[in-house]
Amino acid sequence: MAKLPDTTIFRELFNDAPFVDRYEREPENAVDIIIPVIHSNELFRSNLLSFYREIPVNRLLLGDGGVIDDTLKVASEFPRVEVLDHTRYHSQGYSIRKLIEAVETEWFIYLHADVYLPPGWFETMNRHRSEYDWFECPQCITPLFEYMLEPKLDRSYSGSQMGRTSAFADVLPRIDDDYLFRNEDIIIASLVKGAGKRWGRVDDTFHYHQVMNRRSKRKRQFTNVRFDIQKTPEEDIWEYTNQIRGIIKYLKPDDYLIYGVQIGMDRLRELDALDWEEFIPWVKQTNPAWLPYLHKTPPFKQRLRTLLKKWALRVLG
């Protein structure tokens, strides 16, 4: 497994890096890159700089599925970009098909618009061409999003506070050199109130609190991050319908896929969006191997598993 460097990637992402076109020194190794796009993000230019630095780009082929932001404008600043009109296609998969059909090089690279490539990526991938016809590498997830924390308790979890110095006259003598660590917000607030002073939380401003890997006396490492996206019911219906129908149409059932399809069906049932009388004939015609694993009413074990999952998310967070 690849090892992450000691320093984080964020400085690179936001640096004003120079444009390096690897194609100019390695045209003999050039490959086409394909990217289906509807939108990108604020780092798209940095991502493109990493693509051209790492890969000798023959052509950057963008499948325009109806871009809603400045993705195409940013891409137009780079050389050898071709935009294919895919606005009439319904699915990302068909856009990928058409992009591959447009490839002219022996090998090509499929990237997402929100990917940044580290140094040495192309050399390392190239070493495996004799082993595979289609291959991929692990992801290093780089969360970059803002959300307002809504505390369940009457606290703000610290980060930016303001106080009257004199209010601490009777508080400071009570603070020993012992256990205040990442609990100071609630402890100091309690001590201030206990000294007869006023504590409060104002809600007409906020601070940005960064969460990222950094050097520490105590060794620690993030292994995953969880965030919840508020989606409309319409978005959920569209997403789960495409996911379960895509799996059923193109793949054979196995334990992992069956579980995923059942979870998707559960969500569509919650939204009253699973038309059983239409769904089962479609499965029978499309891929009947799935029929034994699909139930109009979820089996007891599946219902219990879903309930336990919801309970764990609510209680354990």
Secondary structure, DSSP 8 states (H G I E B T S, - for coil): -----SS-SHHHHHS------GGGT-GGG-EEEEEEES---TTHHHHHHHHHHHS-EEEEEEEES---SSHHHHHTTSTTEEEEE-TT-S-HHHHHHHHHHT--SSSEEE--TT----TTHHHHHHTTTTT-SS-----------------SSS---SSS----GGGGTTTGGG--SSS-SS-HHHHHHHHHHHTT-------S------------SS--------------HHHHHHHHHHHHHHHHHHS---HHHHHHHHHHHHHHHHTT---HHHHHHHHHHH-GGGGGG--SS--HHHHHHHHHHHHHHHHH-
